[in-house]
């Protein structure tokens, strides 16, 4: 099972997001748990990114919220969270 590593930038943004929309907290927890178990689970809609984000992946948290992460060895580094326009 991959190890989940939450970057400081992600933690800061996630805390702001949860403060604005507390209902996201449970969904975020379940998505992070699934990312740790199976980063390419069909329910996450994980896809590789291109351009300046090449080598990274995005998965869906909600209709408009995305989580950006990269895979290194046996680790999943969670890098960013935000709306589609904010993270791309």
N, C-alpha and C positions, 0 to 999 in steps of 0.2 A: 504494500500500500504506500503510495507517495506521501511525503511529509508536506504539510501545508505551512507556508511561511507568509505571514502577513506583513507587508512593508509598511513603514511609518506613514507614508503618504496615503495609502489605502485606509489605514485605521483612522486617520484624521478625517478623511472624506466620509467614511462610513458613519462615524459618530455624528457628523453634521447632518447627514441624510436621515439617520434614525431620530435625531432631535426634531427635524422638520416633519417627518412622517413615521411615527412610532410603529405603525402597522407593518412596516418593511422589516422590522427586526427578526421576526420568526422566519420569514421567507429567506432572508439573508443567511441566517444560521443553517437552514436546511440546504441551501445551495452550496455553502462552503463545505458542509459535511459531505455532500455528494461529489464536489470537486476533489476532495481528499480521497474518496473511495474510487471514483471513476470519472476522470476529467472529460472523457468523451461520451458521456451518457447522452442518449438522444434527447432526453428532456431538457438538457442544458442548452441545446442548439450551439454547441461549441464549433467555432470555425477559425481557421488561420487568418491572420491579418497580413496586409501587404503595405507597400510604401514605407513610410517612416516607422511603422510598427511591425515590419517584417520580422518573423521569428517569434512573435507573440500570438496569443489566442484571445478570443472574446467569447463570453457565454452570456446568456440572457438571465437577468434577475427578474425583471418584469417586462411588460411590453416595450417600454422605452429605456429601462435601466440596463447597463451592461457592466460586466466585470472583465477587466483585462488581466491576463496572467501569462507567465512564461513557464516552460518546463525545463528543468535542468537536472539531469540524472534522475534521482528518485525524489525530487522536490517539485512542488507547485508553488511558485512565487506569485502571490496576489499583489498586483501593482496599482490598479486604479479602479475606480467605480464612478459611474455617473450616467447621464443621459447619452444617447447616441451621439449627439453633437458635441458634448463635453469631452468624451474620451477618444473620438476619432479625429 
